[in-house]
Amino acid sequence: MNKPTFKDSPPLTERVNAYDEAHLATYLRLLDAAEEGADWREVAAVVFGLDVDADPDRAKRIHDSHLARARWMTEKGYRHLLESRMQ
């Protein structure tokens, strides 16, 4: 199984894009961790495989941008997933 690769921030498009579809499981993990109140440093290390101590600013940026996109998916993006399945 290949380890997923992550951009520093997901592409911010108006619709669900290929990056979003490839990282749906990651988005779910981020949402679960946020709901549980997990420390972002631990999440960045576990979910993204980052060495948080080596570059904490980048780790925080990656975590926060992907969590924001995950939240967008729960508010708007999911509709686009449903549209493509219903046609």
C-alpha positions as CSV (number, residue, x, y, z in Angstrom):
1,M,0.0,0.0,0.0
2,N,1.4,3.4,-1.0
3,K,1.7,6.1,1.6
4,P,-0.4,9.1,0.6
5,T,1.4,12.3,-0.4
6,F,0.2,15.6,0.9
7,K,0.5,19.1,-0.4
8,D,1.1,21.9,2.1
9,S,-2.5,22.8,1.5
10,P,-5.2,21.1,-0.5
11,P,-6.3,22.8,-3.7
12,L,-9.2,25.2,-2.8
13,T,-11.7,24.7,-5.6
14,E,-15.4,25.4,-5.6
15,R,-16.1,21.7,-6.2
16,V,-14.6,18.5,-4.9
17,N,-11.4,17.8,-6.8
18,A,-9.2,14.7,-7.3
19,Y,-7.1,15.7,-4.3
20,D,-10.1,15.8,-2.1
21,E,-11.3,12.4,-3.4
22,A,-7.9,10.9,-2.8
23,H,-7.8,12.2,0.8
24,L,-11.3,11.6,2.0
25,A,-10.0,9.1,4.6
26,T,-7.5,11.7,5.8
27,Y,-10.3,14.3,6.1
28,L,-12.3,11.9,8.2
29,R,-9.4,11.2,10.5
30,L,-8.8,14.9,11.0
31,L,-12.5,15.6,11.8
32,D,-12.5,12.7,14.3
33,A,-9.3,14.0,15.9
34,A,-10.7,17.5,16.2
35,E,-13.9,16.2,17.6
36,E,-12.0,14.3,20.3
37,G,-9.8,17.4,21.1
38,A,-6.6,15.8,20.0
39,D,-3.5,17.9,20.0
40,W,-2.7,19.1,16.5
41,R,1.0,18.1,16.9
42,E,0.1,14.5,17.5
43,V,-2.4,14.5,14.6
44,A,0.2,16.0,12.3
45,A,2.7,13.3,13.3
46,V,0.3,10.4,13.0
47,V,-1.9,11.4,10.1
48,F,0.7,13.2,7.9
49,G,3.8,11.5,9.1
50,L,5.5,14.8,9.8
51,D,8.3,15.5,12.2
52,V,6.6,18.4,14.0
53,D,9.7,19.4,16.0
54,A,11.7,19.8,12.8
55,D,9.3,22.2,11.2
56,P,6.4,23.1,13.5
57,D,5.2,26.0,11.3
58,R,4.8,23.8,8.2
59,A,3.3,21.0,10.2
60,K,0.7,23.4,11.7
61,R,0.0,24.9,8.2
62,I,-0.6,21.4,6.7
63,H,-2.8,20.3,9.6
64,D,-4.9,23.5,9.6
65,S,-5.4,23.7,5.9
66,H,-6.4,20.1,5.5
67,L,-8.7,20.4,8.5
68,A,-10.3,23.5,7.0
69,R,-10.9,21.6,3.8
70,A,-12.3,18.6,5.7
71,R,-14.8,21.0,7.3
72,W,-15.7,22.5,4.0
73,M,-16.4,19.0,2.7
74,T,-18.9,18.5,5.6
75,E,-20.6,21.9,4.8
76,K,-20.6,22.1,1.0
77,G,-18.3,19.6,-0.7
78,Y,-20.4,16.5,0.2
79,R,-23.2,17.8,-2.1
80,H,-20.9,17.5,-5.1
81,L,-20.1,13.9,-4.2
82,L,-23.9,13.2,-4.0
83,E,-24.6,14.9,-7.3
84,S,-22.1,12.8,-9.3
85,R,-23.5,9.6,-7.8
86,M,-27.2,10.5,-8.4
87,Q,-26.8,11.2,-12.1
